[in-house]
Amino acid sequence: MTGFIADRLVLFGATGDLSKRMLLPSLAALDADGLLDPHLEIIGTARGEMDDGAFRSFARESLEQFLPADRRGGMATFLNRLSYQALDATTIEGFDALARKVGKPEHGTAIFLSTAPSLFEPTIQGLKASGLAGGNVRIGLEKPLGTDLASSKVINDAVATAFPEHRIFRIDHYLGKETVQNLLALRFANILFEPLWNAQHIAHVQITVAETVGLESRVAYYDDSGALRDMVQNHMLQLLALTAMEVPVSYDSTNVRDEKVKVLRALRKVHAADTVTGQYRAGAVGGAAVPGYDDELGKPSNTETFVAIKAHIDNWRWKGVPFYLRTGKRLPRRTTEIIIQFRDVPHSIFSGRIARLQPNRLVIGIQPAENITMSVMAKVPGLDRGGIGLRPVPLDIAMPEAFSGPQRRIAYERLLLDLIEGNQTLFVRRDEVEAQWEWIDAIRAGWEEHAQECKTYTAGSWGPSAAIALAERDGVTWHE
């Protein structure tokens, strides 16, 4: 924790899509559950001109559209917390008016900053000049934080001129998901798994983040970014780090992030031959015809909408264990999951009706369903006169069913509450971000050196056939 619970929250980009779909519904849900301090005031700011009443109407429409009806209790009370101040972040003059709107909080201010990379520096300078960057102010930074290591350093340097690291909260919303956090509980609160969580007992790990959508409203951003920078650099590397990290001394922000950054620094440089890039063409997803990427974009492009990577972590625990990462758009179903594939038993005592035992597999589902499934071998009922029959049986833990009481929360609920209260554990530290970018930049440099072209795949498939070959040449099949 960093000292104070904020009684002012400033939302930059308050009329944008992220605010409409996630931020305002998350804050309203927290308020309905009595988790926001009664004195907390929420000030929205964006370029557009509107008064407090118009912003409250905008927020009401957002909640009616994106917040479940059973979580709208006390919505009028929440709306009364809201006010608005128009701001052009490219000029320093408007920040004084924002500072007056914020007023003088009793305890402190939390700022949620979602802006284009080019506006980070002028925004920080404006906050600094207007007194909105003092010792009782902390800032949350929404991605994208640069497009490579160099631009990331420029943004981080700009932020550091006004805010020390302990008051900077870099957001990766995947870290707010319940099952992502439960991964740490699974590993470090159960004696069953941690002794087996190493190269001696695990054959490989798969991490898949699959989307069914195409470009939607992100045309300009996505074509400049691509799947590697949009998904792998942040979300997938954070999932990998949590899966592979050593046991932290304690569950606090410093110790957890210390262990994550050790994993990121141990990632081996990836050769171009251990990556596959793809771009979707017209096909069908969920029974509906969808256009190809170039059709949606309106021009040819070599931006990847799919990437598969075979990665290695060069440390004692994971030496020789491949980590297969895969993400893409217009895939058959929406899913984010981590697969822990254990090794075969060293010797099978069984013969007869089963030719080969299947090794245990742990599947950690993150979205859309939050669950944990462990496959174990079990005896098939019968008299076994022809030999014992065995088959894999799933042991399922459906998280919503296991914990029927607590409300299922939007990831941003936890992150916003932690920003307000000053808990950095689920936020990303600067050295993590830079270690991630260093690894990603090396992959992109390899693509450029080898003039790697995207392979095409049909929308509604699991990507280019080369991605299947990437795993199958090691005797591995992607979990689907």
Residue pairs with C-beta under 8 A, 6 or more apart in sequence:
1 421
1 422
1 423
2 138
2 166
2 167
2 422
2 423
2 424
3 108
3 422
4 107
4 108
4 136
4 422
5 37
5 107
5 108
5 420
5 421
5 422
6 40
6 105
6 107
6 108
6 109
6 110
6 138
6 419
6 420
6 421
6 422
7 37
7 39
7 40
7 41
7 105
7 106
7 107
7 108
8 40
8 41
8 43
8 102
8 103
8 105
8 108
8 109
8 110
9 27
9 40
9 41
9 42
9 43
9 109
9 110
9 111
9 112
9 416
9 419
9 420
10 43
10 44
10 45
10 98
10 102
10 109
10 110
10 111
10 112
10 132
11 19
11 23
11 42
11 43
11 44
11 45
11 112
12 45
12 46
12 87
12 89
12 111
12 112
12 113
12 114
12 115
12 123
13 19
13 46
13 114
13 115
14 23
14 44
14 45
14 46
14 55
14 84
15 44
15 46
15 48
15 50
15 55
15 58
16 46
16 114
17 217
18 114
18 142
19 44
19 62
19 114
20 58
20 62
20 65
20 66
21 62
21 66
22 66
22 173
22 410
22 412
23 112
23 412
23 416
24 59
24 62
24 63
24 66
25 62
25 63
25 66
25 67
25 410
26 409
26 410
26 412
26 413
26 416
27 36
27 42
27 78
27 413
27 416
28 59
28 63
28 67
28 71
28 72
28 75
28 78
29 67
29 71
29 407
29 409
29 410
29 413
30 36
30 413
30 416
30 417
31 74
31 77
31 78
31 81
32 71
32 72
32 73
32 74
32 75
32 78
33 407
35 417
36 81
36 417
36 420
37 420
39 106
40 81
40 420
41 81
41 83
41 103
41 105
42 81
42 82
42 83
43 82
43 83
43 84
43 85
43 98
43 101
43 102
44 55
44 59
44 82
44 83
44 84
44 85
45 84
45 85
45 86
45 87
45 98
46 86
46 87
47 86
47 87
47 88
47 89
48 86
49 86
50 58
50 84
50 86
51 84
52 82
52 83
52 84
54 84
55 82
55 83
55 84
56 79
56 80
56 82
59 79
59 82
60 75
60 79
63 72
63 75
63 78
64 72
71 407
83 101
85 97
85 98
85 101
86 94
87 94
87 95
87 97
87 98
88 94
89 115
89 119
89 122
89 123
89 126
90 119
90 122
91 122
92 122
92 125
92 126
92 129
94 126
95 126
95 127
95 129
95 130
95 132
96 130
98 130
98 132
99 130
99 131
99 132
102 109
102 132
105 136
107 136
108 136
108 137
108 138
109 132
109 136
109 137
109 138
110 137
110 138
110 139
110 140
110 419
110 420
111 127
111 132
111 137
111 138
111 139
111 140
112 140
112 142
112 416
112 419
113 120
113 123
113 139
113 140
113 141
113 142
114 142
115 123
115 142
117 144
117 145
117 146
117 147
117 151
117 155
120 141
120 155
120 158
120 159
121 154
121 155
121 158
124 133
124 158
124 159
124 161
124 162
124 163
125 158
125 161
125 162
126 132
127 133
127 137
127 139
127 162
128 161
128 162
133 139
133 162
133 163
137 163
137 167
138 163
138 167
138 168
138 169
138 419
138 422
139 159
139 163
139 167
139 168
139 169
140 169
140 170
140 171
140 415
140 416
140 419
140 427
141 159
141 168
141 169
141 170
141 171
142 171
143 170
143 171
143 172
143 234
144 221
144 225
144 229
145 152
145 155
145 156
145 170
145 433
146 152
146 153
146 154
146 155
146 437
147 224
147 225
147 229
148 437
148 440
148 441
148 444
149 434
149 437
149 438
149 441
152 433
152 434
152 437
153 434
156 430
156 433
156 434
159 168
160 168
165 429
165 430
166 424
168 430
169 418
169 419
169 424
169 427
170 427
170 428
170 429
170 430
170 433
171 415
171 427
171 428
172 234
172 235
172 238
172 427
172 428
173 411
173 412
173 415
174 180
174 234
174 235
174 238
174 239
174 336
174 366
174 411
175 181
175 238
175 411
175 415
175 426
175 427
175 428
176 410
176 411
176 412
176 413
176 414
176 415
176 426
177 366
177 367
177 370
177 411
178 370
178 399
178 408
178 409
179 364
179 365
179 366
179 367
179 370
179 371
179 372
179 399
180 238
180 239
180 242
180 366
181 426
182 370
182 372
182 399
183 242
183 243
183 338
183 364
184 242
184 251
184 256
186 193
186 364
186 372
187 193
187 194
187 197
187 247
188 194
188 247
188 248
193 362
194 247
196 202
196 342
197 317
197 340
198 317
198 318
199 317
199 318
199 319
199 320
199 321
200 343
201 342
201 343
202 321
202 340
202 341
202 342
202 343
203 321
203 341
203 342
203 343
203 344
203 359
204 321
204 322
204 323
204 324
204 341
204 474
204 476
205 240
205 243
205 244
205 321
205 322
205 323
205 324
205 338
205 339
205 340
205 341
206 323
206 324
206 325
206 326
206 337
206 338
206 339
206 341
206 476
206 478
206 479
207 236
207 239
207 240
207 243
207 323
207 324
207 325
207 326
207 337
207 338
207 339
208 325
208 326
208 327
208 335
208 336
208 337
208 339
208 478
208 479
209 231
209 235
209 236
209 326
209 327
209 335
209 336
210 326
210 327
210 328
210 331
210 332
210 333
210 334
210 335
210 336
210 462
211 327
211 328
211 329
211 330
211 331
211 334
212 285
212 286
212 329
212 330
212 331
212 332
212 333
212 334
213 329
213 330
213 334
214 280
214 290
214 291
214 293
214 296
214 329
214 330
214 459
215 222
215 293
215 296
215 297
215 329
219 296
219 297
222 230
222 303
223 297
223 301
223 303
224 303
225 303
226 303
226 304
226 305
226 307
227 277
227 304
227 305
227 306
227 307
227 327
227 328
227 329
228 277
228 304
228 307
228 440
228 443
228 444
229 440
231 307
231 327
232 307
232 309
232 325
232 327
232 440
233 436
233 437
233 440
234 428
234 436
236 325
236 327
237 264
237 436
237 439
238 260
238 428
239 336
239 338
239 366
240 263
240 311
240 323
240 325
241 260
241 261
241 263
241 264
241 432
242 260
243 338
243 340
244 263
244 313
244 317
244 318
244 323
245 256
245 259
245 260
245 262
245 263
246 259
246 262
246 317
247 259
248 255
248 256
248 258
248 259
249 255
251 425
252 425
253 423
253 424
253 425
253 427
256 425
257 424
257 425
257 428
257 429
257 432
260 432
261 429
261 431
261 432
261 435
262 315
263 313
263 315
264 432
264 435
264 436
264 439
265 435
266 313
266 314
266 315
266 318
267 311
267 312
267 313
267 314
267 435
267 439
268 311
268 312
268 313
268 314
269 439
269 442
270 309
270 310
270 311
270 439
270 442
270 443
270 446
271 446
272 446
272 447
272 449
272 450
272 452
274 309
274 310
274 311
274 470
275 307
275 308
275 309
275 310
275 443
275 446
275 447
275 452
275 470
276 306
276 307
276 308
276 309
276 455
276 463
276 464
276 466
276 467
276 470
277 304
277 306
277 307
277 447
277 452
277 453
277 454
277 455
278 304
278 305
278 306
278 307
278 328
278 454
278 455
278 456
278 457
278 463
278 464
278 466
278 467
279 292
279 293
279 294
279 301
279 302
279 303
279 304
279 305
279 306
279 454
279 455
279 456
279 457
280 292
280 293
280 305
280 306
280 328
280 329
280 330
280 456
280 457
280 458
280 459
281 292
281 293
281 294
281 456
281 457
281 458
281 459
282 289
282 290
282 291
282 292
282 295
282 458
282 459
283 289
283 290
283 292
283 330
283 458
283 459
283 460
283 461
284 290
284 459
284 460
285 330
285 331
285 332
285 459
285 460
286 460
290 330
290 459
290 460
292 459
293 301
293 303
293 305
293 329
293 330
294 300
294 301
302 453
302 454
303 454
304 454
305 328
305 329
305 330
305 454
306 326
306 327
306 328
306 329
306 331
306 454
306 457
306 463
306 464
306 467
307 325
307 326
307 327
307 328
308 324
308 325
308 326
308 463
308 466
308 467
308 470
308 471
309 324
309 325
309 326
309 443
310 322
310 323
310 324
310 470
310 471
310 474
311 322
311 323
311 324
311 325
312 318
312 320
312 321
312 322
312 323
313 319
313 321
313 323
322 474
322 476
324 470
324 471
324 476
324 478
326 463
326 467
326 478
328 457
328 463
330 459
330 460
331 460
331 461
331 462
331 463
332 460
332 461
332 462
332 480
334 367
334 368
335 365
335 367
335 368
336 365
336 366
336 367
337 363
337 364
337 365
337 366
337 479
338 363
338 364
338 366
339 361
339 362
339 363
339 364
339 479
340 361
340 362
340 363
340 364
341 359
341 361
341 476
342 359
342 360
342 361
342 362
343 359
344 357
344 359
345 357
345 359
348 356
348 357
350 357
350 387
350 388
350 390
351 387
352 384
352 386
352 387
352 388
352 389
353 380
353 386
353 387
353 388
353 389
353 390
354 387
354 388
354 389
354 390
354 391
357 377
357 390
358 375
358 377
358 392
360 374
360 375
360 376
360 377
361 374
361 375
361 479
362 372
362 373
362 374
362 375
363 372
363 373
363 374
363 375
363 479
364 372
365 371
365 372
365 373
369 398
370 398
370 399
370 400
370 408
371 396
371 397
371 398
371 399
372 396
372 397
372 399
373 394
373 395
373 396
373 397
374 394
374 395
375 392
375 393
375 394
375 395
376 392
376 393
376 395
377 390
377 391
377 392
377 393
378 390
378 391
378 392
378 393
379 388
379 389
379 390
380 389
380 390
380 391
382 389
400 408
414 426
415 426
415 427
418 424
418 425
418 426
418 427
419 427
446 452
455 464
455 465
455 466
456 464
457 463
457 464
457 465
462 468
462 478
462 480
467 478
468 478
471 477
471 478
